[in-house]
């Protein structure tokens, strides 16, 4: 790829995401090129890159330009690279990792800024990822519901997914560990103002949000169910088909994602780096 040419940013759908063309993430990006990519990330909340033949060292170097890397405490690591989480599904494995709508690390007091997922091995058919835009989810709410949700906070937890009480961690073939570390809960506003774009976004998700603060789970469920169905409407989503060397870089403050589990009998290996974020308001 010719790094002398201008990077080309192409929106992928009317909902969310853009493809970044004419860039080699294994090369030394100039400050101007990196600024162009950063502006696109803030604008679109989700970036795709194709044909990136990069090493683990180059993957890490690109991530570190964005901020400090979060060392995932539950996922297996790529051999020799503790900063890279291995997201693998073997041919005989029935349940995949990430097979439901969620956003990464909302259970942390300071949630992750973003995740950079690189495809190393993909099935011939299937294994796509769906993404949903939480800006559009917020903007599509009625004025009355927006007003109701302003000032409401929600509780997020990792216990039911990664902790001792989880059935999910056993179903994914022993690829998750450190259940004793899944003891933390966090509360965040249901409506956040994105720290870079300044736009408002819906910030709850089916994977990790357990109830509204001050509400019981039973009281919370009907409204949460409505919000989840609303946020994942087709007009708020896009779909990405992976190939080896493809990268998706999503903003955890502005998107959800869902890894489809439709490729039983095939192997899929992805390498993920997650970048630390800032408090949400």
N, C-alpha and C positions, 0 to 999 in steps of 0.2 A: 504494500500500500504506500502511496506517495504522501508522505507527511507534509510536503510543501504545499499541497492543495488545501483549500479550505474545507473544514469538516462540514458535512452535510447532515442536517437534522430533518428527518421526515416523520411527521405524525403517522401513527399506525392505525388509529381509529378515531372516531368522534368522541370516544369516552376517555381514554387514558393511554399514555405511552407514545414514545417516538423512537425510531431507529436512528442510530448514529452511524453514518456511513463515512467512508474514506478516512479511517483512523486505525492505527495499530497500537493497541494498548501495551504491547510489549516494547515499544520504542519510547524514547524520552520525549514526552509531550512538552511542548513549550508552555510558558505561562498563559499565553493567549489561547492556545488550544484547550488547555485545562479549564480556563475561565469560560470558554464557549460551552464545554460539556457541563460545567457546573450550572451555568445559566439555564441550560436545557433541562437539567435534572430538577431544578427548582420550579421551572415552568410546567413541566409535564408530569413530574412525580414518578416516572418510570421510563427507563432507557433500555434499549436493546442493542446489542452489538453482535455481528456475525463474523465468522471465520477468524477468530482470535486464537492463534496458535501460541499461547503464552505459557511460560513456566510457572510453577508455584511461587518462585521468588518475584516474578513480574506481577502476578496476581496480588501478592502482598504489597508490593511497592505502589501499585495503583491505588489500592485501598488506603494505604497510609497517607496519601495526599489529601484524603478527605477527613481524616481524623484518627483517633486512637481505635485500635481493633479490639473488639470484645472477644475474649477467649471463652467460647461456649462451654458451659459447665455440664451440659447433658449429652451433647453429641460426641460420637467418635471423631478422632482427629485423623487427618491425612498423615501417613507415616512420615515422620521427620519434620512436620509442620504443624505445631500446636495452634497456630493462628488460623488454620483452615479446617473447617468442619466437613466431614465426609457424610454426604446424604446418599445412601446406597440402598437399592432394592434388588435382591437376588431373584433369580427365576422362580424359585420355589416359595418365595415369601408372599403371603396373601395381603398384608396390610402395608401401605407405604407411609413414609413420613410426610406430614403436611397435607394429608388428604381431606381437608375441610377448610372452609374459609377462616382465615386468621391473619394477624399481623405479628411479626416477630417481636418478642421481648416486651410486650405491653405489661407483663407481670412484674417488670422491674420498676423501681422508683424513678429512675431516669431511663426511659425506653431507648432502644437503639434508633439511630438516625436512619440507617439503611442497610441493605444486604446486597452483596455482589455474588451472584450465583453463576458458576461456570459449568457448562456441560462437558463432561469427559467421555462418557459412554451413554448412548441413547438407544432405545428400542427402534426397530425399523418402522413401527406404527404405534402411535399412542404416546402417552407420557407428557402431553401438553400441560401448560400451566395457565390458569385463568387469573386475571387481575381485575380488581374493582376500584373505582375512584371514589374516595371518601369526600372530596370536594363536591362532586356531583350528588353524592348521597345527601349531604347537608343542604345543598342548594335546592334539591327537589322536595324538601319538606315544606309543609304549610307554614305560614307565618305564626300560627297559633302553636304548632308543635315546636318550632324553633324557640319561641319564647318560653315554653314549658321546660325545655331541656337546658336553657341557659342557666348556669349556676349549679346544675345537677352533676354529681360526680359518680363514678362507677368503680367497683372493686374488681381487680384483675388478679388472677392467681395461676401459679404453675403446678399446684399440688395435684390436681385431678388429671394432669397430662403427664408430668414427669415424676411425681412423688410416689410414695409407698402405696397410696390408695388407687393408683392408676392401673387400669387393665390395658391401656394403649401401649405402654412401654414394653409389656410382654408380647403384645401382638406384632410388634415391628422387629421381631427376631433378635432381641438383645442388643439392638444398635443404640440404645440410650442407656445412660448410667448415672451414678451419683444421685439416686433418688433422695438421699438424705439432704441434698442441697435444695430441694424443692419445698421450701418451708415459708417462702416469702409471699406476701400479698402486697399489692400497691393500689392506690386510688388515683384516678386521673379525671379531669373534666370530660364530660360526655361530648361537649363541643369545644374543640381547641382552636386557637389561632396559630397557624403554622409559623414557626419562628423565623423562617426565611421568606416565604412567599407573602405572609400576612393574610392569607385566605383562611376562612373558617372551614373546618372539616369535622365529620362525625368520627369520634374516637371510642368506639366499642367494637368488639369482634366476637364471633361465636366460639372461637377457640379458647380464649382465656378470660373473657369477662364473665363474672358469676352473678353479680346483682348490682343494683344501684345502691349507693351509699345511703344508709338509713332506711332502706327498703328490704323486705324479705325476698329471697329468691322467688317465692310464689307470686308476690306482688310484682316483681320485676319482669317475670317471664313474658307476659302478654305483650308489653310494650317492646321489650327487646326482640321478640319474635317478629313483630311488625317492622322494626327498624332493620333487622337483618334481611328480611325479604325485600324491603324497599331498596337497601343499599346494593343488593346483588341482582337487581333487575338488569336484563340484557343491555339496555342502553347505557348502563354505568360500567360495563365490563369490556375487556378485550381478551384475546386468547393468543398464546405464543407457542409456536411449534419449534421444538428444540432440534438442534443438530450438534454433533461434537464441535466445540469451539464457539458455540453460542453463549452469550452472557446476557443475563437480565439483572438490572440494578434498580431496585425499587426503594421508594421512600416509605418507611414504615409509619410515618406520621400521616400520610395521605392516601395510602392504598391498603387493600387486602390482597391475599393471593391464595390459590387453591391448586394443589398438585393433583392432577387427575390420575386415577389408579386403574388404567384400562389396558395394561400390557402384561398380564400374567404370563409367565413363561419366558420373559425376556429380562435382561439386566439393564439397570439404569444407575449411573454414577455421576453425582454432581458434587462440586466443591464450592462451599459457601464461606464467605468472609462477611462478618457483621461489624458495623462501625458504630461506635458509641455516639449517643445523642446528647440532648440537653433537656432540662425540665420542661414540662408541657403546661401551658396556661390557657 
